[in-house]
Amino acid sequence: MSNLAVKGKVKVCGMEIPNVYGGFGEDQKVILAKTVAELHDKKLSHVNELINNNIKHFDYGVDIIDLKSSSDAAIVLTDSKIFTNKAINASKNIYLLSERGYSLLLKFMDGELAIKQYKLIIDEYFTIKESIQYLTQEELKQLIAREDGIIRRNRETAAISKMIHRGDLSGMKNPYGALTNTTYDILYGMYAKEIKKYLDLRQQDNLRDYLSSRNLEEIREIEDEICWMVKKDYTWKEIYKDLLKEYPDKTKPVKADKSIKQIKKSKKIAIKEKDIKMII
C-alpha cells in the first residue's frame, strides 16, 4: 500500500473534511468511508454495511482498501485526529475509497440527494481542489487564461456564424480557422503552423496549451474586439483594416513557463466565470 497522507483539511459542501492522499498510488486523492458518511449525512455503520453487502462489486486495491490491519495507517489517522485509538480498535473495517470506488458506492446509495451530493463532492474534493492545489503562480495564470478563453470563444463562434450568415466570409474554406490565423498573423506575423515550428512544438499539439498567459491575454483582447465589431455590423474588411492599424508592430510568441503535464491534468475541470473570480 502506498503511503497514506493527510494534508490538512478542505471545505467541501460547506463542511471541513480531511484532505487524504495515497493508499492506491502516490499522491492519489482518496476519501474515507467515515468522511463519505459525514458528507452524505449517514451513519458510518450504514456506509460500511452498504460496502460489505456489495463488496463483490469493488475491486480491492483499485476501488477500495481496508486500513484496519495497517499499523502505519492507524498512526496517520490518529495523528490527524480522524480516529482515536479506541475507535480504530473498535472498528471492524476502516474503508478507504478511490474516486472510482466512491462513484461505485453511490450506486448503492438511494435518492436524488445522494446524486446531488456526489456531484458536489466530485467537483469540490476530487477535481477542482486537486487540480489547482499544486499549480505554480504562472501555471495558475495560464490555466485561468486558457479556461477564460474557452468561455469567450463561444462569443467568437457566434460572431463568425453571424458573418457567415451575411455572406461576409463566403470566400473562406474554413472561416473559424482563418479567423484564428488572422489573429495570430496580426500579433506575430505568423500562422498557427509557423508558430508551432517557431516554438518547437508538434503540429498536433494544441497551440493555446503552450502559449504564455500574456500571449493568451493578447489573443483574447483581439477576439473580443472582433466580436464587438461584428455586433456593430462592421464588414470583415473593415475589421481587418482596423486591427492592422491598432496592432502595427509584430511581437514574438512565448512558450509558457509551466508544466504542460499539470495543465493538461487541470484541463479536466470546467472552470466557470464565478470560479475564475474566486481563484483570482
C-alpha positions in Angstrom: 0.0 0.0 0.0 1.3 3.4 -1.0 1.9 5.8 1.9 -1.2 7.4 3.3 -1.0 11.1 4.0 -3.5 13.7 5.4 -2.7 17.2 4.1 -4.7 19.4 6.3 -8.4 20.0 5.6 -10.5 21.3 2.8 -14.0 22.7 2.7 -16.5 20.6 0.7 -20.3 21.0 0.7 -19.8 23.6 3.5 -18.0 21.1 5.7 -14.3 20.8 6.7 -13.1 17.3 5.8 -9.6 15.7 5.9 -7.6 16.1 2.7 -6.4 12.5 2.2 -3.9 11.1 -0.4 -2.3 7.7 -1.1 -3.3 4.2 -0.3 -3.8 3.3 -4.0 -1.0 5.2 -5.5 1.4 8.1 -4.8 -0.4 11.4 -4.3 -3.8 9.9 -5.4 -6.7 11.7 -3.9 -8.9 9.4 -1.8 -11.7 9.5 0.7 -12.5 7.6 3.8 -15.8 5.9 4.3 -16.1 7.9 7.5 -15.9 11.1 5.5 -18.4 9.8 3.0 -20.9 9.1 5.8 -20.4 12.7 7.2 -20.9 14.3 3.8 -24.0 12.2 3.0 -25.4 12.6 6.5 -25.3 8.8 7.1 -24.1 6.7 10.0 -20.7 5.2 9.4 -22.2 1.8 10.2 -24.7 2.3 7.4 -22.0 3.1 4.8 -19.8 0.2 5.9 -22.9 -2.1 5.7 -23.5 -0.9 2.1 -19.9 -1.7 1.2 -19.9 -5.1 2.9 -23.2 -6.1 1.3 -21.8 -5.2 -2.1 -18.1 -6.0 -1.6 -18.0 -8.3 -4.6 -18.6 -5.3 -6.9 -15.5 -3.5 -5.6 -12.0 -4.3 -7.0 -9.7 -4.4 -3.9 -6.7 -2.2 -4.3 -8.4 -0.3 -7.1 -11.7 0.8 -5.7 -11.3 0.1 -2.0 -8.8 -0.7 0.7 -9.4 -1.8 4.3 -7.0 0.1 6.6 -8.0 -1.9 9.7 -4.9 -4.1 9.7 -2.4 -1.4 8.7 -0.4 -0.1 11.7 1.1 2.7 9.6 -2.3 3.9 8.5 -3.5 3.8 12.1 -0.7 6.2 13.1 -1.7 8.6 10.3 -5.4 8.5 11.2 -4.8 9.1 14.9 -2.2 11.7 14.4 -4.6 13.6 12.2 -7.3 13.2 14.8 -9.6 11.5 12.3 -9.9 8.4 14.5 -9.0 7.8 18.1 -7.1 4.6 19.1 -10.2 3.4 20.8 -12.3 3.9 17.6 -9.7 2.1 15.5 -9.7 -0.9 17.9 -13.5 -1.0 17.9 -13.8 -0.8 14.1 -14.3 -4.0 12.1 -13.4 -2.1 8.9 -11.8 1.2 8.1 -12.5 1.6 4.4 -10.6 3.9 2.1 -12.1 4.6 -1.4 -10.6 5.9 -4.6 -12.7 8.2 -6.8 -13.8 5.2 -8.8 -14.7 3.4 -5.6 -16.7 6.3 -4.3 -18.5 6.5 -7.6 -19.4 2.8 -7.3 -20.6 3.3 -3.7 -23.0 5.9 -4.9 -24.9 3.2 -6.9 -25.8 1.6 -3.6 -27.0 4.8 -2.0 -30.6 5.8 -2.5 -32.1 9.1 -3.5 -31.7 12.3 -5.5 -29.9 13.9 -2.6 -27.1 11.3 -2.9 -26.6 12.1 -6.6 -26.6 15.9 -6.0 -24.1 15.5 -3.1 -22.0 13.2 -5.3 -21.6 15.9 -8.0 -20.6 18.5 -5.4 -18.1 16.2 -3.8 -16.5 15.3 -7.1 -16.3 19.0 -8.1 -15.1 20.3 -4.7 -13.0 17.5 -3.4 -11.7 15.2 -6.2 -11.5 17.6 -9.1 -11.1 21.3 -8.5 -9.1 21.3 -5.3 -6.9 18.5 -6.6 -6.2 20.1 -9.9 -5.4 23.6 -8.7 -3.6 22.8 -5.4 -0.1 22.3 -6.8 0.0 24.8 -9.6 2.6 27.5 -9.5 1.5 31.1 -9.9 2.4 31.1 -13.6 0.6 27.8 -14.2 -2.4 29.1 -12.4 -2.4 32.2 -14.6 -2.1 30.0 -17.7 -5.0 27.8 -16.6 -7.2 30.8 -15.9 -6.3 32.5 -19.2 -7.0 29.2 -21.1 -10.3 28.5 -19.4 -11.4 32.1 -19.7 -10.6 31.9 -23.4 -12.8 28.9 -23.8 -15.7 30.8 -22.2 -15.1 33.7 -24.5 -14.6 31.5 -27.6 -18.4 30.9 -27.6 -18.9 34.6 -28.3 -16.4 34.4 -31.1 -18.1 31.4 -32.6 -21.4 33.3 -32.6 -19.7 36.3 -34.3 -18.2 34.1 -37.0 -21.6 32.5 -37.6 -23.2 35.9 -38.0 -20.5 36.9 -40.6 -21.0 33.6 -42.4 -24.8 34.1 -42.4 -24.5 37.5 -44.0 -22.0 36.2 -46.6 -19.1 38.2 -45.3 -16.7 35.1 -45.2 -18.0 33.2 -48.2 -14.6 33.0 -49.8 -13.0 31.2 -46.8 -12.9 27.4 -46.8 -12.6 27.3 -43.0 -13.8 30.7 -41.6 -13.2 29.6 -38.0 -9.6 28.6 -38.6 -8.9 31.5 -40.9 -10.1 34.0 -38.3 -7.8 32.4 -35.7 -4.9 32.6 -38.0 -5.7 36.2 -38.8 -5.4 37.0 -35.1 -2.0 35.2 -34.9 -0.9 37.0 -38.1 -1.8 40.4 -36.7 0.0 39.8 -33.5 3.0 37.7 -34.5 3.2 37.8 -38.4 2.8 34.0 -38.3 0.1 31.5 -38.7 -0.5 28.6 -36.3 1.7 26.1 -38.1 4.6 28.6 -38.2 4.2 29.5 -34.5 4.4 25.8 -33.6 7.5 25.4 -35.7 9.0 28.5 -34.0 8.2 27.2 -30.5 9.4 23.7 -31.5 6.0 22.1 -31.0 4.5 19.1 -32.7 1.8 20.1 -35.3 -0.8 18.0 -33.5 -0.3 20.0 -30.2 -3.0 22.4 -29.2 -1.1 25.7 -29.6 -3.0 27.6 -26.9 -2.0 25.0 -24.3 1.6 26.1 -24.8 1.4 29.8 -25.2 2.3 32.1 -22.3 -0.6 33.6 -20.3 0.4 37.0 -21.8 0.0 35.7 -25.3 -3.4 34.3 -24.4 -4.4 37.6 -23.0 -3.4 39.4 -26.2 -5.2 36.9 -28.4 -8.3 37.3 -26.2 -8.2 41.1 -26.5 -8.3 40.9 -30.3 -11.0 38.2 -30.3 -13.1 40.4 -28.0 -12.6 43.4 -30.4 -13.7 41.2 -33.4 -16.8 40.2 -31.6 -17.6 43.8 -30.7 -17.1 45.0 -34.3 -19.2 42.2 -35.7 -22.0 43.2 -33.3 -21.7 46.7 -34.7 -22.1 45.3 -38.3 -18.5 46.0 -39.4 -17.6 44.1 -42.5 -14.6 41.7 -42.4 -12.5 44.0 -44.5 -13.2 46.9 -42.1 -12.4 44.7 -39.1 -9.1 43.5 -40.6 -8.1 47.1 -41.6 -8.9 48.4 -38.1 -6.9 45.7 -36.4 -3.9 46.3 -38.6 -4.0 49.9 -37.5 -4.3 49.1 -33.9 -1.5 46.5 -33.9 1.1 47.8 -36.3 4.1 46.1 -34.5 4.6 42.4 -34.5 5.8 40.6 -31.4 7.2 37.1 -30.9 5.1 34.4 -29.3 6.5 33.0 -26.0 6.3 29.4 -24.8 4.7 29.2 -21.4 7.0 28.6 -18.4 4.8 25.8 -16.9 4.3 22.1 -16.6 2.3 21.0 -19.6 1.5 17.7 -17.8 0.0 19.5 -14.8 -2.0 21.9 -17.0 -3.4 19.1 -19.1 -4.4 17.3 -15.9 -6.1 20.5 -14.8 -8.0 20.7 -18.1 -10.4 18.1 -16.7 -12.0 20.9 -14.7 -14.5 23.2 -16.3 -13.8 26.5 -14.5 -16.8 28.8 -14.7 -16.6 32.6 -14.6 -17.6 32.6 -10.9 -14.7 30.2 -10.2 -12.2 32.3 -12.1 -13.2 35.3 -9.9 -12.9 33.1 -6.8 -9.4 31.9 -7.8 -8.1 35.4 -8.7 
